[in-house]
Amino acid sequence: MKNKIGLNNIRFGWSWLFVGILMAMWIGLFAFKSEWLGGYAGLTRRFLRLAHLSFMALSLTNILYGLCIDAAELSLKYKRIGSYTMINAAVFMPTICLLTIWNRFFENLFFIPAGSFACAVFIMAFGYIKKEI
C-alpha cells in the first residue's frame, strides 16, 4: 500500500481515545455527587456525558474508518475527504457539546459534526458499494 490515508484516522483515533479516557477520569471524580452540575438529569451534566460519549465512540469509529478506507474503491481525493471529515466530526462533536454547556448558542452548530460524519460515512459506503459492482 503506497498511500495509507487511514493511518491518519488510526493515529488520531487512539490519541483522541486517550483524551476521552482522561475526561472520564475527571467526570468520575464527581459522578457520585447527586447534585453535581444540576443533578443527573440536568442539561449541563447531559451535555458533559454526551461530550464524553462522543470522545469515546468517535475515537473508535475513526480507528475502524482508518482500517477500512484504504481498501475502498475510491480516488485518493475522496479517501482524503472521507478521512478528514471523519476526524472533523470527532473533534467538533465533543467540542460543541462542551461549548453548549458554556453558551446555548453553540447548540445551533451541531450540524457541523453531524454533517461531517454523514459525509464520511457516505464516502465509505459509496467506496464499498462501488467495489462490489
Residue pairs with C-beta under 8 A, 6 or more apart in sequence:
1 70
3 70
3 76
3 79
4 70
5 69
5 70
5 76
5 79
5 80
5 83
6 65
6 66
6 67
6 68
6 69
6 70
6 83
7 66
8 66
8 83
8 84
8 87
9 62
9 63
9 65
9 66
9 69
9 83
9 86
9 87
10 62
10 63
10 66
10 67
11 66
12 62
12 66
12 87
12 90
13 59
13 60
13 61
13 62
13 63
13 65
13 66
13 90
14 59
14 63
16 55
16 58
16 59
16 62
16 90
16 91
17 55
17 56
17 59
17 60
17 63
19 55
20 52
20 55
20 56
20 59
20 94
21 56
23 51
23 52
23 55
24 52
24 56
27 48
27 49
27 52
30 36
30 37
34 40
36 45
37 44
37 45
37 48
38 44
38 45
39 45
44 101
47 97
47 98
47 100
47 101
48 97
48 98
48 101
50 97
51 93
51 94
51 97
51 98
52 94
54 90
54 93
54 94
54 97
54 113
55 90
55 94
58 86
58 89
58 90
58 93
58 94
58 117
59 90
61 86
61 90
62 86
62 87
62 90
65 82
65 83
65 86
65 120
65 124
66 83
68 124
68 128
69 79
69 82
69 83
69 124
69 127
70 79
71 131
72 79
72 82
72 123
72 124
72 127
72 128
72 130
72 131
73 127
73 128
73 130
73 131
74 82
74 123
74 126
74 127
74 130
78 123
78 127
79 123
79 127
81 119
81 123
82 119
82 120
82 123
82 124
82 127
83 120
85 116
85 117
85 119
85 120
85 123
86 116
86 117
86 120
88 112
88 113
88 116
89 113
89 114
89 116
89 117
89 120
90 113
91 113
92 109
92 112
92 113
92 116
93 110
93 113
93 114
93 117
96 106
96 107
96 109
96 110
96 112
96 113
99 106
99 109
100 106
100 107
